[in-house]
Amino acid sequence: MLNVVGALGALFVLGALAGMDPAALRALGVATLIVLALGLLWDGLSLLVQRGPARQRGRVRPRRPTRPAPRAQARPATLIVDGSNVMHWNGEASHMVLTRVIAKLVQSGERPHVYFDANVGYKLKGQYLGDRAMAAMLGLPEKRVTVVDAGVPADPVLLEHAIKAGLRVVTNDRFMEWRPQFPQIGNRGFLVKGRWQQGTPMVQL
């Protein structure tokens, strides 16, 4: 387009120098201006066409809302603990004895699931304590602490869990009254005994 405009401009200059008829010069000048205007319009349209895709490419796509990461679930237990029995290993119900025994098991690589009768909170703290409070006390995931409902003994609940999952039970209770219902109690190694010796928990893992 610029070449055409240049050629017309050159003809206009040469015509003027050669004494071309004024009417013809005017016509040539008008033609030159029209071609120049068309050239500018063409260049403008070309620029718009080129910028369109560039702008499209430069646009920042809105980010998709990220889904919250799933919460890490507690790994399955490797051992059942009769918490209401263990806390009496030094005689009276003791928060210290209970927490140290659990800590001993965890340090040994076990993942204990601890069961309690409903009155455990009253024996340890003088008030009701549920799964969450007892889990916080022991430093365990809430999913691995069970305080049974009032009026329900913890023994059959923990025994059923242990037998179904094929796990051992840490306790000094022999569960004599539950043996007819759960004969697996008599299996060798099913019950893991322990004791409290001079401030140190001893568990026969």
C-alpha positions in Angstrom: 0.0 0.0 0.0 2.8 2.4 0.8 4.5 1.6 -2.5 1.3 2.6 -4.4 1.1 5.9 -2.5 4.7 6.6 -3.2 4.3 6.0 -6.9 1.3 8.3 -7.1 3.1 10.9 -5.2 6.1 10.7 -7.6 3.7 11.0 -10.6 2.1 14.0 -9.0 5.5 15.7 -8.6 6.7 14.8 -12.1 3.4 16.0 -13.6 3.7 19.4 -11.8 7.3 19.8 -13.0 6.4 18.8 -16.6 3.5 21.3 -16.8 0.6 18.8 -16.6 -2.9 20.2 -17.0 -4.1 21.6 -13.7 -7.3 19.5 -13.8 -5.3 16.4 -14.3 -3.0 17.4 -11.4 -5.9 17.9 -9.1 -7.3 14.5 -10.1 -4.0 12.9 -9.5 -3.7 14.7 -6.1 -7.1 13.5 -5.0 -6.3 10.0 -6.1 -3.1 10.1 -4.1 -5.0 11.4 -0.9 -7.6 8.7 -1.3 -5.0 5.9 -1.6 -3.1 7.4 1.4 -6.3 7.4 3.5 -7.1 3.8 2.5 -3.5 2.8 3.4 -3.8 4.4 6.8 -7.2 2.7 7.4 -5.7 -0.7 6.3 -2.8 -0.3 8.6 -5.1 0.5 11.5 -7.3 -2.5 10.9 -4.3 -4.8 10.6 -3.0 -3.5 14.0 -6.4 -4.2 15.6 -6.4 -7.7 14.2 -2.9 -8.4 15.5 -3.7 -7.0 19.0 -6.8 -9.0 19.4 -5.2 -12.4 19.8 -2.3 -10.9 21.8 -4.8 -9.5 24.3 -6.6 -12.8 24.3 -3.3 -14.6 25.0 -2.4 -12.2 27.7 -5.6 -12.5 29.7 -5.2 -14.2 33.0 -7.7 -17.0 33.4 -9.5 -17.1 36.7 -8.2 -19.8 38.9 -10.4 -22.7 39.7 -11.3 -22.9 43.3 -9.1 -25.4 45.0 -10.6 -28.2 46.9 -9.6 -28.4 50.5 -7.1 -31.2 51.1 -8.7 -34.2 52.8 -8.0 -34.5 56.4 -5.5 -37.2 57.3 -7.3 -40.1 58.9 -6.0 -41.9 61.9 -4.1 -45.0 61.1 -5.7 -48.3 62.3 -4.9 -49.5 65.8 -2.3 -52.2 66.4 -3.3 -52.9 70.0 -6.3 -52.6 72.2 -5.9 -51.1 75.7 -8.3 -51.6 78.6 -7.9 -48.1 79.9 -10.1 -48.5 82.9 -7.9 -51.3 84.1 -4.5 -49.8 83.2 -5.2 -46.6 85.1 -5.4 -48.7 88.3 -2.0 -50.5 87.9 -0.6 -48.5 90.8 -3.7 -48.9 93.0 -6.0 -45.8 92.8 -7.1 -44.4 89.4 -4.2 -42.4 88.2 -3.9 -40.0 85.2 -0.1 -40.3 85.4 0.0 -44.1 85.2 -2.5 -44.1 82.3 -0.6 -41.5 80.2 2.8 -43.1 80.9 1.6 -46.5 79.9 0.1 -45.2 76.7 3.3 -43.2 76.0 5.3 -46.4 76.5 3.2 -48.3 74.0 3.5 -45.5 71.4 7.3 -45.3 71.9 7.4 -49.0 71.2 5.8 -48.4 67.8 2.2 -49.4 68.7 -0.9 -47.5 67.8 -3.2 -48.2 70.7 -7.0 -47.9 70.7 -8.0 -47.2 74.3 -11.4 -48.1 75.8 -12.9 -46.7 79.0 -16.0 -47.1 81.0 -18.3 -44.1 81.1 -17.2 -43.1 84.6 -13.5 -42.6 83.7 -13.7 -38.8 83.8 -15.2 -38.8 87.3 -12.5 -41.1 88.6 -9.7 -39.0 87.1 -11.0 -35.4 87.0 -14.3 -35.4 89.0 -16.3 -34.7 85.9 -17.5 -36.5 82.7 -14.9 -36.8 80.0 -15.8 -38.0 76.5 -13.7 -39.3 73.6 -12.3 -36.0 72.6 -11.2 -34.9 76.1 -9.7 -38.3 76.9 -7.9 -38.3 73.5 -6.4 -34.9 74.2 -5.3 -36.1 77.6 -3.5 -39.1 76.1 -2.2 -37.4 73.0 -4.0 -39.8 70.7 -6.3 -39.2 67.7 -10.0 -39.0 68.8 -10.8 -42.0 66.5 -8.6 -44.2 68.7 -10.2 -43.4 72.1 -13.7 -44.8 73.1 -15.6 -43.9 76.2 -18.6 -46.2 76.2 -22.1 -45.0 77.1 -23.3 -45.0 80.6 -24.7 -48.4 81.7 -22.6 -50.2 79.0 -19.5 -52.1 80.2 -16.4 -51.4 78.1 -15.2 -55.0 78.4 -17.4 -56.6 75.7 -17.0 -53.7 73.4 -13.2 -53.8 73.5 -13.1 -57.6 73.3 -15.3 -57.6 70.2 -13.1 -55.0 68.5 -9.9 -56.9 69.4 -11.2 -60.3 68.2 -12.6 -59.0 64.9 -9.4 -57.0 64.1 -7.1 -59.8 65.4 -5.5 -57.5 68.0 -4.1 -58.1 71.5 -5.5 -56.5 74.6 -3.3 -54.7 77.2 -4.9 -55.4 80.6 -4.5 -57.3 83.9 -8.1 -58.3 83.8 -8.7 -61.9 83.0 -12.3 -61.3 81.8 -13.5 -64.5 83.4 -17.2 -63.5 83.1 -16.8 -62.9 79.4 -15.0 -66.1 78.4 -18.1 -68.0 77.5 -19.0 -65.2 75.0 -15.5 -64.6 73.8 -13.5 -67.9 74.1 -10.6 -66.3 72.2 -9.7 -64.7 75.5 -7.9 -67.9 76.4 -5.7 -67.8 73.3 -2.0 -67.5 74.1 -0.8 -64.0 73.8 -4.3 -62.4 73.5 -4.0 -60.7 76.8 -0.9 -58.5 77.4 -0.1 -58.0 81.1 1.8 -55.1 82.7 2.6 -53.5 85.9 3.8 -50.2 87.5 7.3 -50.6 89.0 8.9 -47.6 90.8 7.3 -45.0 88.6 8.0 -47.0 85.4 5.4 -48.8 83.3 6.4 -52.4 82.5 4.4 -54.0 79.6 5.1 -57.5 78.4 4.8 -56.9 74.7 
